[in-house]
Amino acid sequence: MPAPEGFEHRFEADSVGRALALVGERWSLLILRETFFGVRRYGEFARNLSIPRPTLSARLKTLVRAGVLDRVRYAEDPDRHEYRLTHAGRDLFPAIVILTRWGDKYLAGEEGPPIVLRHNDCGELAESYVACRHCGGEVGVDRVTPEPGPAFRRGSGPDS
């Protein structure tokens, strides 16, 4: 898709860049995947992911500070906490599903995907895709046109 007129420059602080700065690192995405599958406790994350504990602590703190996870006490003496998805965290689920779908299509071995998602409403395996909320049509690279949004700023170069 060629860039429309006025979009040739790279965006400053575009939404993809901001989101990736927060959750685009491997461990953050894997922590989110685990929370979507019901993992809430530090020890479970460490065990399931084989993640170094200092890295896990840092990523959890970042996700809590950003409002993606809540840190909730579940026991006292000693204090024990678990991590629960916030509304913003739950809104990342479609991104994880799409990454999973892509990995299953292009990276899975001959045996197929290691995990499948069953849609609770119809009982079938979920075949997700991105759709327009207004018309229900599939949103693909050849079916959208980028336009300036309310926070769009022209580049700061001499032609701006």
Steps between C-alpha positions, in 0.01 A plus 500: 500500500670822392507783752230760432613854436633660816579164666844446349678603820527277802251583771616643828358302790262299282271251675686192377831638625356591840334158539818317400703707744276360774418142395712430194776320684488117501459448875221756531299329226556158656392630843183636339437168324528322835256741667248434220531129583433562870848534653504760776778424746867586481619143553272371224638756254857409597433127465294511180729739316841404643561874516780643714342635819652851472361524146158378614492752785594786268242407234221456755580840655492662156167339410350605836631860467352519149158385621504171306509284815382558856707369792250365755577360845351154548664403833648669806782413740695485280340719237447314174382661177360388169474680169165553330420649163351848498256610230798632303672164542195309380488725195837353396348152460422543128864594435618178668242298304613650168868435585406143592310455174797631300743274688273199444478575128865577428707345780317189627653163418339222302300394807314831497446762769593415859190673644164570340224729623144369518227763472271455802192644324490257205730220614715514185870573477538878486598633159566861587553790266487878523163640401338841471258557787276708270449267203651171617734485201850363540767765559805416291802690372327557164168604656598801711639846436699681769379852569611765747338453841423764761855493641679492165790743466679570177873426493732764637718518188534797261208384282255485792 
